[in-house]
Structure formats: C-alpha cells, structure tokens
Amino acid sequence: MAEQKEKVVLAYSGGLDTSCCIKWLQVENNLDVIAVVGDVGQEHEGLEKVKQKALKSGALECLVVDMRDTFANEYLAKALAANAMYENKYPLVSALSRPLISKHLVDAAHKFGAKYVAHGCTGKGNDQVRFEASITMLDPSIEILAPVREWDLHTRPEEIDWALEHGIEVPVTKASPYSIDDNLWGRAIECGTLEDPWAEPPADIYTMTADPVEAPDQPEYVELTFARGLPYMINGNQKSFLGVVYALNEIAGKHGYGRIDMIENRLVGVKSRECYEVPGGLALIQAHKALEDLVLEREVLHYKLGMEQAWATAVYNGQWFSPLKEAIDSFMVSTQRCLSGTVKLKFYKGSCTVVGRKSAYSLYDYALATYDKDDAFDHTAAKGFIQLQTLSTKTWAANRRQEGAPAELFDAEKQAGPLTKGKYEGVTSIGVKAVIEEAEAVLA
C-alpha cells in the first residue's frame, strides 16, 4: 500500500519561482502538491496552459479560479474609496490581490484536507508577509511553507539552471530576468537593470502603456460617471466596475499614462527600485479625488487624507483582514454615500488632467466663490474671523518679542560657517551657502 503523503496547497503563477516550488516541495518535503491559480486579470498565455504546466511539473491537482469580478467589486472598490496610494505614490498593485488569493488558498486547504499552504515569495519581499499574515488571520492552524526562503538557489540564474536540470519549463531567460507581477489594476516590474536606481528603465518592461512620445498627437476626453463612489459609466456607456477598469486601462495606456518609477520603502526595511504601470487605476483615483473635492465637507476631506494613508499602509503591510483595516473601511463607506457625479478627464502624451466635474451633491456655491457682482460672501465677517484665528499666535509673538527671542530659528542670510551654533544651546543652524559649499567639497 502506497504511503499516504501530507498535502500542501501552493499559490501557483506559472512563473520561475512557483514553477520550481512544485518540484521542490515534492523532492525536499515529500508532499503532494495542489496548485491554485488565481485569475486576477494578469497577462498570461492562457490559464489552461498554466494548469497543464503545473500538472506536468507533478502537481496532484491544479485549480484555476476566476477571481476578477470579486477582485474588482470587493477589493479594488475599497481601494478606490480609500484613494489607496502607499507613500502617496504606489497604488498597491500586488498588495490588493494577495489577500484574495490567500482566501482561496485557505478554502482549497480545507477542501483537500491539506495541512500546509505554500507560496513562492522571496525572503526580503513584501508578498511573503501579505500571504502569511492573510492566511494566519483566516486560519491560524494552517502551517505555512516558503521554499524560496529555504533553498540554496541564491540568484535567478541559479534558479533557472536548477529548473532546466529538473525539466521544468520557465518563462524567463538569463537575458531577460525581470520579475513581474500583474493583475487587472496594473503591473509591478523589478530585478535586472532596474536594480540600478540611476539606470533609465528599458522600453521593453512596459506592456500596458505606450511611450508618451509615440502616443496620439490629439488629446482624448473621457467622462466618468460615479454612483456612491464607484464609476459605472464611461462617456455615457454603462459598464460594470470591472468593465470600467478594463476600458480605462486601454484608453489611458494608449496615451502613455500610468507609469511610475520610484524608490520604495519595503515593509522588511529595504529600499527598492520599483517600476509600475497602473494606467486605469491612477486615472480612476485622480477622477475619484476630484469628485470628492467637490462633494465632501472640508473637515471630512481633510481627515480622510490621514485615513487613506493608514489604509494604504495597513494593506501594504498585509493587514487586509485586520480589525484596523476593516474599521477604516467603515469610515470610507460613510464618505461615499453621496459621492455621485461626473468627472471629465483629458489624456494627452503621458498626462491625465481633470478638466471638469459636476454633481447634484456639489458643495461648490458659485455665489460664495465668485468675485463678480453676484458675490454673496460676507466680507465684513473676515476681520473678526482673522482676529480670533490669529489670537493664539499673536499672544505668542508678543511674548517672544518682549523677551527678546528671535522670531525665526534659522536665519540663513547671517550664517557664516558650515555648522554654526544658534543663540540657544542645542540648536544647530545650517546656512544655505554653507550647505552648498560643504556638498561641493564632498563631491570634489
């Protein structure tokens, strides 16, 4: 009677790492592998081909799950409500798909009675945290395996050689060693020449966006209509949210909009150079913000900015299923109740500009805003407002002047040396001229 092996559910993409993981889990851990492939709108040659690759590599079973509608309606919709931009730059491409994939991994583990769940993340990336945190929050009893953290294949060329030795088909070569993760929200590209932060990204890394120089010479206008914070119409044509994302990816990408080249602060403490393409997502966030500017009350809008950063940071750090993130979601939902209206975007040569917005819930009052004869603003109220607004700082200024303290801590024009001490002990003042001279000396 054949030995009954333990089972492991593997998050499988068909890429280099997970292609090696199937064989590794069999050889090194003596496990039967059930692969789970999630369709979140990524580029692929066909998920059936990916499934056959997994089975050919020795997987006991391979589940292909179409997650696109759920991804759009339950994940991207929440990201849009939060205008999610980690470090105010990155619209969370990979971080948004990981919790959804994790949910299906846990479901598969329950279905097949698997003791383990595995992923193909490296030991210094963010995704390992996102997968493991999500899996743990969904079912703390599941044990997690991370082959890429354990094996002795230290470089991608070594990994490629190992794969070829074991008859594993891989989608990369040593000449094109980029690591790419993508979904319907966008693409994340790293490795290869991108690891030099001074090197301009090669043209071949981009697939969703045209080179802005070669984009159409005529601008294109797009009207997005929102209801309760979600777009449901483009230029008068009604679409599902998923359909809106696909359509805007095509329009924005055609005009070369949506590229990001940034230095990113990873959760594990490493600065990394990352390139992204998020044409539809960035355009949607820009339009969504413009509608919020028109509709949301000032204090709500100002407070929401901090909540947006907290939401983006939580999701970036793998806390999708955490109580904090779910609580922030409740706040976001309340801000979207009356967020209905239309925003007009102009795409041209790599840019996306908001050129119009309208809403029945607009708080913009022409009579209060105009400087024309229809002005209804009470100008006489301004004097008393300013007196009360500045009362605290006026009291502070009078006290400091009476005591002879300087009004400004730093007075660049009076600085002489590279580092001179200010009037008060413990205060270091740096003059502009001195800083330039010091920098020039270092560079020389």
Rosetta blueprint (number, residue, H / E / L):
1 M L
2 A L
3 E L
4 Q L
5 K L
6 E L
7 K E
8 V E
9 V E
10 L E
11 A E
12 Y L
13 S L
14 G L
15 G L
16 L H
17 D H
18 T H
19 S H
20 C H
21 C H
22 I H
23 K H
24 W H
25 L H
26 Q H
27 V H
28 E H
29 N H
30 N L
31 L L
32 D E
33 V E
34 I E
35 A E
36 V E
37 V E
38 G E
39 D E
40 V L
41 G L
42 Q L
43 E L
44 H L
45 E L
46 G L
47 L H
48 E H
49 K H
50 V H
51 K H
52 Q H
53 K H
54 A H
55 L H
56 K H
57 S L
58 G L
59 A L
60 L L
61 E E
62 C E
63 L E
64 V E
65 V E
66 D E
67 M L
68 R H
69 D H
70 T H
71 F H
72 A H
73 N H
74 E H
75 Y H
76 L H
77 A H
78 K H
79 A H
80 L H
81 A H
82 A L
83 N L
84 A L
85 M L
86 Y E
87 E L
88 N L
89 K L
90 Y E
91 P L
92 L L
93 V H
94 S H
95 A H
96 L H
97 S H
98 R H
99 P H
100 L H
101 I H
102 S H
103 K H
104 H H
105 L H
106 V H
107 D H
108 A H
109 A H
110 H H
111 K H
112 F H
113 G L
114 A L
115 K L
116 Y E
117 V E
118 A E
119 H L
120 G L
121 C L
122 T L
123 G L
124 K L
125 G L
126 N L
127 D H
128 Q H
129 V H
130 R H
131 F H
132 E H
133 A H
134 S H
135 I H
136 T H
137 M H
138 L H
139 D L
140 P L
141 S L
142 I L
143 E E
144 I E
145 L E
146 A L
147 P H
148 V H
149 R H
150 E H
151 W L
152 D L
153 L L
154 H L
155 T L
156 R H
157 P H
158 E H
159 E H
160 I H
161 D H
162 W H
163 A H
164 L H
165 E H
166 H L
167 G L
168 I L
169 E L
170 V L
171 P L
172 V L
173 T E
174 K L
175 A L
176 S E
177 P L
178 Y L
179 S E
180 I E
181 D E
182 D E
183 N E
184 L L
185 W L
186 G E
187 R E
188 A E
189 I E
190 E E
191 C L
192 G H
193 T H
194 L H
195 E H
196 D L
197 P L
198 W L
199 A L
200 E L
201 P L
202 P L
203 A H
204 D H
205 I H
206 Y L
207 T L
208 M L
209 T L
210 A L
211 D L
212 P H
213 V H
214 E H
215 A L
216 P L
217 D L
218 Q L
219 P L
220 E E
221 Y E
222 V E
223 E E
224 L E
225 T E
226 F E
227 A E
228 R L
229 G L
230 L E
231 P E
232 Y E
233 M E
234 I E
235 N L
236 G L
237 N E
238 Q E
239 K L
240 S L
241 F H
242 L H
243 G H
244 V H
245 V H
246 Y H
247 A H
248 L H
249 N H
250 E H
251 I H
252 A H
253 G H
254 K H
255 H L
256 G L
257 Y L
258 G L
259 R E
260 I E
261 D E
262 M E
263 I E
264 E E
265 N E
266 R L
267 L L
268 V L
269 G L
270 V L
271 K E
272 S E
273 R E
274 E E
275 C E
276 Y E
277 E E
278 V L
279 P H
280 G H
281 G H
282 L H
283 A H
284 L H
285 I H
286 Q H
287 A H
288 H H
289 K H
290 A H
291 L H
292 E H
293 D H
294 L H
295 V H
296 L L
297 E L
298 R H
299 E H
300 V H
301 L H
302 H H
303 Y H
304 K H
305 L H
306 G H
307 M H
308 E H
309 Q H
310 A H
311 W H
312 A H
313 T H
314 A H
315 V H
316 Y H
317 N L
318 G L
319 Q L
320 W L
321 F L
322 S L
323 P H
324 L H
325 K H
326 E H
327 A H
328 I H
329 D H
330 S H
331 F H
332 M H
333 V H
334 S H
335 T H
336 Q L
337 R L
338 C L
339 L L
340 S L
341 G E
342 T E
343 V E
344 K E
345 L E
346 K E
347 F E
348 Y E
349 K L
350 G L
351 S E
352 C E
353 T E
354 V E
355 V E
356 G E
357 R E
358 K E
359 S L
360 A L
361 Y L
362 S L
363 L L
364 Y L
365 D L
366 Y H
367 A H
368 L H
369 A H
370 T L
371 Y L
372 D L
373 K L
374 D L
375 D L
376 A L
377 F L
378 D L
379 H L
380 T L
381 A H
382 A H
383 K H
384 G H
385 F H
386 I H
387 Q H
388 L H
389 Q H
390 T L
391 L H
392 S H
393 T H
394 K H
395 T H
396 W H
397 A H
398 A H
399 N H
400 R H
401 R H
402 Q H
403 E H
404 G L
405 A L
406 P L
407 A L
408 E L
409 L L
410 F L
411 D L
412 A H
413 E H
414 K H
415 Q L
416 A L
417 G L
418 P L
419 L L
420 T E
421 K E
422 G L
423 K L
424 Y L
425 E L
426 G L
427 V L
428 T E
429 S E
430 I L
431 G L
432 V H
433 K H
434 A H
435 V H
436 I H
437 E H
438 E H
439 A H
440 E H
441 A H
442 V H
443 L H
444 A L
